């Protein structure tokens, strides 16, 4: 909180400065002025919360200064000081809603109490303002939610409009906005949006929907040109994308405007270069993704994985060309395709790090703002799949079956050669002979090497604890893992992890 002391007597100003415990009064900044004119000029840029002013001053007396001050800063609290208890001064002080009128010579205790009272009043007013603003924001969000849902309660809706001062007549348009920048503070974005439209002479209510999406409802008079306003909005809100709904002539039909705004915004999923989207007749036609796509994908995945790349390119080309399927539908389909790739090739995910993990892939896909982002993920995954598939083609059917079984079950510390042999319908001795002939190592040694390589991959990621790695890679405990790792690499797991630092 800031205070300005205006008095032409230097000893009075300095005496107040030295005698008052400003920190105790929550005053962080104190400024001085030698006359009324200087005090007024300082007030224009300093914007004090409290002014302690003498009445009798040269150039501009305290009463005149206070009148000018109230004009430019109506919320400032004023405390008058004077050696003259004249009735006219008292009347003026009352008219200006002065906090107090203190007689000179100054009593520091009286001044301190007056400043404390002024400070308390300011704090209370600010707190009430915060409460009022928070309630207004909550009611605006509530009004947005009411208007974008089909059920319409005329009386309740109009009462909400009056409370947040949103017009109930004129024309309305709903905008759906998506934040490609994914800012972390949606409440601040909502306030900035409302300030933007207010400053541009358009009534609005804004609300946060979900997943970086916002709803904006505009109220305006017929003839308003909004296209240029949308362009200005996009320049002011970097990273935002706007979907513009149909115009509505009454509050009841804002729901329809919202639906078309959502359809327009959906087009941004297919076009990362544009930021402003309008609906057209094609957008309004309801479409569902062909259900046979999943079956077609599964057939190629199992029978001819090398043809997946061409199939994948054609799928994404078709999606981008039609561009009217809802983003959520496309994301769900593509997430399910990737899940099936991981199911068929369980160790494929080990070549990826972080969010490509099968447990996170669904969230990753649904966070993608553009179709091309998902295309890059799918293409990268299929490239790795091809590499693995071509590598495995040199193995016989039996050995490939053993390798697949190990890839799924290697994390089981009790996995034995006998269990693998029984799964393949062979004796342990015979399977060992076949495996050694083709792989040039014993089945036991291959499993040990396989676990070690998986552990090395996980050690590259600091996210995993050593105990977690031991468990996930099929070691009985962390101590045994450390012992085996040291024997095979001549390094402890921690030494291996820290070798890059």
C-alpha positions as CSV (number, residue, x, y, z in Angstrom):
1,X,0.0,0.0,0.0
2,X,1.3,3.5,-0.9
3,X,0.9,6.9,0.9
4,X,1.6,10.5,-0.1
5,X,2.4,13.1,2.6
6,X,1.7,16.7,1.3
7,X,2.8,19.6,3.5
8,X,4.8,22.7,2.9
9,X,6.5,22.4,6.3
10,X,9.5,20.1,5.9
11,X,9.9,19.4,9.6
12,X,6.2,18.2,9.6
13,X,6.9,15.8,6.7
14,X,10.2,14.5,8.1
15,X,8.7,14.2,11.6
16,X,5.9,12.0,10.3
17,X,8.4,9.9,8.2
18,X,10.5,9.2,11.3
19,X,7.8,8.8,13.9
20,X,5.4,6.4,12.3
21,X,5.9,2.6,12.0
22,X,5.0,2.2,8.4
23,X,5.5,-1.5,8.2
24,X,3.1,-2.1,11.1
25,X,0.5,-0.2,9.1
26,X,1.2,-2.3,5.9
27,X,2.5,0.8,4.1
28,X,5.3,-0.3,1.7
29,X,6.0,3.0,0.0
30,X,5.9,6.6,1.2
31,X,6.2,9.7,-1.0
32,X,6.5,13.4,-0.1
33,X,5.2,16.7,-1.7
34,X,6.0,20.3,-0.8
35,X,2.8,21.9,-2.0
36,X,-0.6,21.1,-3.5
37,X,0.4,21.4,-7.1
38,X,3.4,19.1,-6.7
39,X,1.2,16.7,-4.8
40,X,-1.3,16.6,-7.6
41,X,1.4,16.0,-10.3
42,X,2.9,13.2,-8.2
43,X,-0.5,11.6,-7.6
44,X,-1.1,11.3,-11.4
45,X,1.7,8.8,-11.8
46,X,2.2,7.5,-8.2
47,X,-1.5,6.7,-7.7
48,X,-1.4,6.7,-3.8
49,X,-3.8,4.6,-1.8
50,X,-3.8,7.1,1.1
51,X,-3.0,10.9,1.1
52,X,-2.1,12.7,4.2
53,X,-2.4,16.4,3.3
54,X,-2.2,19.8,5.0
55,X,-5.0,22.2,4.1
56,X,-3.0,25.5,4.0
57,X,-0.4,25.0,1.2
58,X,1.0,27.3,-1.6
59,X,0.1,27.0,-5.3
60,X,-2.9,24.7,-4.6
61,X,-4.4,24.3,-1.1
62,X,-5.3,20.9,0.4
63,X,-9.0,21.2,-0.4
64,X,-8.5,22.0,-4.1
65,X,-5.8,19.4,-4.4
66,X,-8.2,16.8,-2.8
67,X,-11.0,17.7,-5.2
68,X,-8.7,17.2,-8.2
69,X,-7.3,14.0,-6.7
70,X,-10.8,12.5,-6.2
71,X,-11.5,13.2,-9.9
72,X,-8.5,11.1,-11.1
73,X,-8.4,8.6,-8.2
74,X,-11.8,8.2,-6.6
75,X,-10.8,5.3,-4.4
76,X,-7.9,7.2,-2.7
77,X,-8.4,7.7,1.1
78,X,-7.8,11.3,2.3
79,X,-6.7,12.5,5.7
80,X,-6.6,16.3,6.3
81,X,-4.2,18.1,8.7
82,X,-4.7,21.7,9.7
83,X,-3.9,24.3,12.4
84,X,-7.2,25.9,11.6
85,X,-10.4,24.2,12.7
86,X,-12.6,26.3,10.4
87,X,-16.1,25.1,9.7
88,X,-15.8,25.5,6.0
89,X,-12.8,23.3,5.9
90,X,-14.7,20.7,8.0
91,X,-17.6,20.8,5.5
92,X,-15.3,20.3,2.6
93,X,-13.6,17.4,4.3
94,X,-17.0,15.8,4.9
95,X,-18.1,16.3,1.3
96,X,-14.8,14.7,0.1
97,X,-15.5,11.7,2.4
98,X,-12.2,12.3,4.3
99,X,-11.2,9.6,6.7
100,X,-10.2,12.1,9.4
101,X,-9.5,15.8,10.1
102,X,-6.4,16.1,12.4
103,X,-5.6,19.3,14.2
104,X,-2.0,20.6,14.3
105,X,0.2,20.3,16.2
106,X,0.3,16.7,15.1
107,X,-0.5,13.9,17.6
108,X,1.3,10.9,16.1
109,X,-1.1,8.5,17.8
110,X,-4.0,10.2,16.2
111,X,-2.4,10.1,12.8
112,X,-1.5,6.5,13.2
113,X,-5.0,5.6,14.1
114,X,-6.4,7.5,11.1
115,X,-3.9,5.8,8.7
116,X,-4.8,2.4,10.2
117,X,-8.5,3.1,9.7
118,X,-7.9,4.1,6.1
119,X,-5.8,1.0,5.5
120,X,-8.4,-1.2,6.9
121,X,-11.1,0.3,4.8
122,X,-9.0,-0.2,1.7
123,X,-8.3,-3.8,2.6
124,X,-11.9,-4.5,3.2
125,X,-13.0,-2.9,-0.1
126,X,-10.4,-4.9,-2.0
127,X,-11.5,-8.1,-0.4
128,X,-15.1,-7.4,-1.2
129,X,-14.1,-6.5,-4.7
130,X,-12.3,-9.9,-5.1
131,X,-15.3,-11.7,-3.7
132,X,-17.6,-9.8,-6.1
133,X,-15.3,-10.5,-9.1
134,X,-15.0,-14.2,-8.2
135,X,-18.8,-14.5,-7.9
136,X,-19.2,-12.7,-11.2
137,X,-16.8,-15.1,-12.9
138,X,-18.6,-18.1,-11.5
139,X,-22.0,-16.8,-12.6
140,X,-20.5,-16.0,-16.1
141,X,-19.3,-19.6,-16.3
142,X,-22.7,-20.8,-15.2
143,X,-24.4,-18.7,-17.8
144,X,-22.1,-20.1,-20.5
145,X,-22.9,-23.6,-19.4
146,X,-26.7,-22.9,-19.4
147,X,-26.7,-21.3,-22.9
148,X,-24.7,-24.1,-24.6
149,X,-26.9,-26.9,-23.4
150,X,-30.2,-27.7,-25.1
151,X,-32.5,-27.3,-22.1
152,X,-33.4,-23.6,-21.8
153,X,-35.0,-22.0,-18.8
154,X,-36.1,-18.5,-19.9
155,X,-36.6,-17.0,-16.4
156,X,-33.4,-18.4,-14.8
157,X,-31.3,-17.6,-17.8
158,X,-32.5,-14.0,-18.0
159,X,-31.8,-13.6,-14.2
160,X,-28.2,-14.8,-14.7
161,X,-27.9,-12.3,-17.7
162,X,-29.0,-9.4,-15.5
163,X,-26.6,-10.5,-12.7
164,X,-23.5,-10.5,-15.0
165,X,-24.9,-7.6,-17.1
166,X,-25.1,-9.6,-20.3
167,X,-27.7,-8.2,-22.8
168,X,-30.7,-10.4,-23.5
169,X,-31.6,-8.7,-26.8
170,X,-29.8,-8.1,-30.1
171,X,-27.8,-10.8,-31.9
172,X,-25.6,-13.5,-30.5
173,X,-22.8,-15.7,-31.8
174,X,-20.9,-18.5,-30.1
175,X,-17.1,-18.9,-30.7
176,X,-15.2,-22.1,-29.8
177,X,-11.5,-21.4,-29.1
178,X,-8.7,-23.9,-28.8
179,X,-5.4,-22.9,-27.3
180,X,-2.6,-24.6,-29.3
181,X,-0.1,-23.0,-26.9
182,X,-1.7,-24.9,-24.0
183,X,-1.3,-22.2,-21.5
184,X,-1.4,-23.3,-17.8
185,X,-3.8,-20.6,-16.4
186,X,-7.2,-20.8,-18.1
187,X,-8.8,-18.5,-15.5
188,X,-6.4,-15.7,-16.6
189,X,-7.1,-16.4,-20.3
190,X,-10.8,-16.1,-19.7
191,X,-10.4,-12.7,-18.0
192,X,-8.1,-11.4,-20.8
193,X,-10.6,-12.6,-23.4
194,X,-13.5,-10.7,-21.7
195,X,-11.3,-7.6,-21.4
196,X,-10.4,-7.8,-25.1
197,X,-14.0,-7.8,-26.3
198,X,-15.1,-5.2,-23.7
199,X,-12.3,-2.8,-25.0
200,X,-13.5,-3.4,-28.5
201,X,-17.1,-2.5,-27.7
202,X,-18.7,-6.0,-27.8
203,X,-20.5,-7.6,-24.8
204,X,-19.2,-11.1,-24.1
205,X,-19.2,-13.9,-21.6
206,X,-16.4,-16.4,-21.7
207,X,-15.8,-19.8,-20.1
208,X,-13.3,-22.6,-20.0
209,X,-14.6,-25.9,-21.3
210,X,-11.9,-28.6,-21.1
211,X,-8.6,-29.6,-22.6
212,X,-7.5,-26.1,-23.6
213,X,-10.9,-25.3,-25.1
214,X,-12.9,-22.1,-24.4
215,X,-16.4,-20.9,-25.2
216,X,-17.1,-17.3,-26.0
217,X,-20.6,-15.9,-26.5
218,X,-20.9,-12.5,-28.0
219,X,-23.9,-10.1,-27.9
220,X,-24.0,-7.3,-30.5
221,X,-26.2,-5.1,-32.6
222,X,-27.2,-5.8,-36.2
223,X,-24.6,-4.5,-38.6
224,X,-21.6,-5.1,-36.5
225,X,-18.6,-6.2,-38.6
226,X,-17.0,-9.0,-36.6
227,X,-14.6,-10.6,-39.1
228,X,-11.9,-7.9,-38.5
229,X,-12.5,-8.3,-34.7
230,X,-11.8,-12.1,-35.0
231,X,-8.5,-11.4,-36.8
232,X,-7.5,-8.9,-34.1
233,X,-8.4,-11.4,-31.4
234,X,-6.0,-14.0,-33.0
235,X,-3.2,-11.4,-33.2
236,X,-3.7,-10.7,-29.5
237,X,-4.0,-14.3,-28.4
238,X,-1.0,-16.1,-29.9
239,X,-1.6,-19.8,-30.4
240,X,-5.4,-19.6,-30.3
241,X,-7.7,-21.1,-33.0
242,X,-11.3,-19.9,-33.5
243,X,-14.3,-21.8,-34.7
244,X,-17.2,-19.4,-35.6
245,X,-20.7,-20.5,-35.1
246,X,-23.9,-19.4,-36.8
247,X,-25.5,-16.1,-35.8
248,X,-28.5,-16.4,-33.4
249,X,-31.3,-13.9,-33.0
250,X,-32.2,-14.9,-29.5
251,X,-30.7,-16.6,-26.4
252,X,-32.6,-19.8,-26.9
253,X,-30.7,-20.5,-30.1
254,X,-27.3,-19.9,-28.7
255,X,-27.1,-23.7,-28.3
256,X,-27.3,-24.1,-32.1
257,X,-24.6,-21.5,-32.5
258,X,-22.4,-23.4,-30.1
259,X,-22.9,-26.7,-32.0
260,X,-21.8,-25.1,-35.3
261,X,-18.9,-23.4,-33.6
262,X,-17.7,-26.8,-32.4
263,X,-18.0,-28.2,-35.9
264,X,-16.0,-25.3,-37.3
265,X,-13.3,-25.7,-34.6
266,X,-13.0,-29.4,-35.5
267,X,-11.6,-28.3,-38.9
268,X,-8.5,-27.0,-37.1
269,X,-7.6,-30.7,-36.4
270,X,-6.9,-31.1,-40.1
271,X,-5.3,-27.8,-40.8
272,X,-2.4,-26.6,-38.6
273,X,-1.7,-23.6,-40.8
274,X,-5.0,-21.7,-40.4
275,X,-6.4,-20.2,-37.2
276,X,-9.9,-19.0,-38.2
277,X,-12.6,-21.5,-39.3
278,X,-16.2,-21.1,-40.4
279,X,-18.9,-23.8,-40.9
280,X,-20.2,-24.8,-44.3
281,X,-22.8,-27.2,-45.5
282,X,-20.3,-30.1,-45.7
283,X,-19.4,-29.6,-42.0
284,X,-23.1,-30.0,-41.0
285,X,-23.5,-33.5,-42.5
286,X,-23.1,-36.1,-39.8
287,X,-20.4,-38.6,-40.5
288,X,-19.1,-41.7,-38.8
289,X,-15.8,-43.4,-39.5
290,X,-16.2,-46.6,-41.5
291,X,-16.3,-49.5,-38.9
292,X,-14.4,-51.8,-41.3
293,X,-11.2,-49.8,-41.0
294,X,-10.2,-51.6,-37.8
295,X,-10.8,-55.1,-39.2
296,X,-8.8,-54.2,-42.3
297,X,-5.9,-52.9,-40.2
298,X,-5.9,-56.1,-38.1
299,X,-5.8,-58.3,-41.2
300,X,-2.8,-56.5,-42.6
301,X,-1.0,-56.3,-39.2
302,X,-1.2,-60.1,-38.8
303,X,-0.8,-61.3,-42.4
304,X,1.4,-58.7,-44.2
305,X,2.9,-56.1,-41.8
306,X,5.2,-54.8,-44.6
307,X,2.0,-53.4,-46.3
308,X,1.1,-51.3,-43.3
309,X,3.0,-48.3,-44.4
310,X,1.1,-47.9,-47.6
311,X,-2.2,-48.6,-45.9
312,X,-1.4,-46.0,-43.1
313,X,-0.5,-43.3,-45.7
314,X,-3.7,-43.9,-47.6
315,X,-5.7,-43.8,-44.3
316,X,-4.3,-40.4,-43.3
317,X,-4.6,-39.0,-46.8
318,X,-8.3,-40.0,-46.8
319,X,-8.9,-38.5,-43.3
320,X,-7.3,-35.2,-44.3
321,X,-9.2,-35.0,-47.6
322,X,-12.6,-35.6,-46.0
323,X,-11.6,-33.6,-42.8
324,X,-15.2,-33.7,-41.3
325,X,-14.9,-36.6,-38.9
326,X,-14.9,-35.5,-35.3
327,X,-11.5,-35.2,-33.8
328,X,-12.4,-37.5,-30.8
329,X,-13.6,-40.2,-33.2
330,X,-10.3,-40.1,-35.1
331,X,-8.2,-40.1,-32.0
332,X,-10.0,-43.0,-30.5
333,X,-9.6,-45.1,-33.7
334,X,-5.9,-44.3,-34.0
335,X,-5.2,-45.0,-30.4
336,X,-6.9,-48.4,-30.7
337,X,-4.7,-49.2,-33.8
338,X,-1.5,-48.4,-31.9
339,X,-2.6,-50.4,-28.9
340,X,-3.1,-53.4,-31.2
341,X,0.4,-52.9,-32.7
342,X,1.8,-53.1,-29.1
343,X,-0.4,-56.1,-28.4
344,X,1.0,-58.0,-31.5
345,X,4.6,-56.8,-30.9
346,X,4.8,-56.4,-27.1
347,X,8.5,-55.5,-27.0
348,X,8.2,-52.9,-29.7
349,X,7.6,-50.1,-27.2
350,X,11.0,-50.7,-25.7
351,X,12.5,-48.8,-28.6
352,X,10.5,-45.8,-27.6
353,X,10.9,-43.7,-24.5
354,X,8.6,-41.6,-22.3
355,X,5.0,-41.1,-23.5
356,X,5.2,-43.6,-26.3
357,X,4.8,-46.2,-23.6
358,X,1.7,-48.4,-24.2
359,X,0.3,-47.2,-20.9
360,X,0.5,-43.5,-22.0
361,X,-0.2,-43.7,-25.7
362,X,-3.9,-43.2,-25.4
363,X,-3.4,-39.9,-23.5
364,X,-0.7,-38.9,-25.9
365,X,-3.0,-39.4,-28.9
366,X,-5.9,-37.5,-27.3
367,X,-3.6,-34.6,-26.5
368,X,-2.6,-34.2,-30.1
369,X,-4.0,-31.0,-31.6
370,X,-3.5,-32.0,-35.2
371,X,-4.0,-35.0,-37.4
372,X,-0.4,-34.7,-38.7
373,X,1.0,-35.1,-35.1
374,X,-0.7,-38.5,-34.9
375,X,0.5,-39.4,-38.4
376,X,4.1,-38.8,-37.3
377,X,3.6,-41.1,-34.3
378,X,2.0,-43.9,-36.4
379,X,4.6,-43.6,-39.1
380,X,7.5,-43.8,-36.6
381,X,5.9,-46.8,-34.9
382,X,5.3,-48.7,-38.2
383,X,8.9,-48.0,-39.3
384,X,10.1,-49.7,-36.1
385,X,7.6,-52.5,-36.6
386,X,9.0,-53.1,-40.2
387,X,12.5,-53.3,-38.8
388,X,11.6,-55.9,-36.2
389,X,9.5,-57.9,-38.7
390,X,12.3,-58.1,-41.3
391,X,14.8,-59.0,-38.6
392,X,12.6,-61.9,-37.4
393,X,11.9,-63.3,-40.8
394,X,15.3,-65.1,-40.8
395,X,14.1,-67.2,-37.9
396,X,12.1,-70.4,-38.2
397,X,8.5,-70.6,-37.0
398,X,9.4,-72.4,-33.9
399,X,12.2,-70.0,-32.9
400,X,10.0,-67.0,-33.7
401,X,7.4,-68.5,-31.4
402,X,9.9,-68.9,-28.6
403,X,11.1,-65.3,-29.1
404,X,7.6,-63.9,-29.0
405,X,6.9,-65.9,-25.8
406,X,10.0,-64.6,-24.1
407,X,9.1,-61.0,-25.2
408,X,5.8,-61.3,-23.3
409,X,7.0,-63.2,-20.2
410,X,10.6,-62.2,-19.6
411,X,9.6,-60.0,-16.6
412,X,8.5,-63.2,-14.7
413,X,11.5,-64.1,-12.5
414,X,10.2,-67.7,-12.3
415,X,10.2,-68.2,-16.1
416,X,11.9,-71.4,-16.9
417,X,13.1,-73.3,-20.0
418,X,10.7,-76.1,-19.1
419,X,7.7,-73.6,-19.2
420,X,8.8,-72.3,-22.6
421,X,9.2,-75.9,-24.0
422,X,5.8,-76.9,-22.7
423,X,4.3,-73.8,-24.4
424,X,5.9,-74.8,-27.7
425,X,5.0,-78.5,-27.2
426,X,8.6,-79.7,-27.1
427,X,10.9,-81.3,-24.5
428,X,13.4,-78.9,-22.9
429,X,16.3,-80.9,-24.3
430,X,15.0,-80.8,-27.9
431,X,14.0,-77.2,-27.8
432,X,17.5,-76.3,-26.4
433,X,19.1,-78.1,-29.3
434,X,16.9,-76.3,-31.9
435,X,17.5,-72.9,-30.3
436,X,21.3,-73.3,-30.1
437,X,21.5,-74.4,-33.7
438,X,19.6,-71.4,-35.0
439,X,20.5,-68.7,-32.5
440,X,24.1,-69.8,-31.7
441,X,23.4,-69.4,-27.9
442,X,21.5,-71.4,-25.4
443,X,18.0,-70.5,-24.6
444,X,19.0,-69.7,-21.0
445,X,21.8,-67.4,-22.2
446,X,19.5,-65.7,-24.7
447,X,17.0,-65.0,-21.9
448,X,19.7,-63.6,-19.7
449,X,21.1,-61.4,-22.5
450,X,17.5,-60.3,-23.4
451,X,16.8,-59.2,-19.8
452,X,20.1,-57.4,-19.6
453,X,19.4,-55.4,-22.8
454,X,15.9,-54.4,-21.5
455,X,17.5,-53.3,-18.2
456,X,20.0,-51.2,-20.1
457,X,17.3,-49.4,-22.0
458,X,15.4,-48.7,-18.8
459,X,18.6,-47.4,-17.1
460,X,18.8,-44.8,-19.9
461,X,15.6,-43.3,-18.5
462,X,16.2,-41.7,-15.0
463,X,12.5,-42.1,-14.4
464,X,12.8,-45.7,-13.4
465,X,14.2,-46.8,-10.0
466,X,16.7,-49.6,-9.8
467,X,14.2,-51.7,-7.9
468,X,11.6,-51.1,-10.5
469,X,14.0,-52.1,-13.3
470,X,14.9,-55.3,-11.5
471,X,11.2,-56.3,-11.1
472,X,10.2,-55.4,-14.7
473,X,13.2,-57.3,-16.2
474,X,12.6,-60.5,-14.3
475,X,15.2,-60.4,-11.6
476,X,14.3,-61.9,-8.2
477,X,15.4,-58.7,-6.4
478,X,17.5,-55.6,-6.8
479,X,20.6,-57.1,-5.2
480,X,20.6,-60.1,-7.5
481,X,20.0,-57.7,-10.5
482,X,23.0,-55.6,-9.4
483,X,25.2,-58.7,-9.0
484,X,24.3,-60.1,-12.5
485,X,24.6,-56.7,-14.1
486,X,28.1,-56.2,-12.6
487,X,29.3,-59.7,-13.8
488,X,28.1,-59.1,-17.4
489,X,29.1,-55.4,-17.8
490,X,31.8,-54.9,-15.2
491,X,29.7,-51.9,-14.0
492,X,27.0,-51.5,-11.4
493,X,23.6,-50.4,-12.6
494,X,24.2,-46.9,-11.2
495,X,27.6,-46.7,-12.8
496,X,26.0,-47.6,-16.1
497,X,23.3,-45.0,-15.7
498,X,25.8,-42.2,-14.6
499,X,28.4,-42.9,-17.3
500,X,26.8,-40.3,-19.5
501,X,27.0,-37.5,-16.9
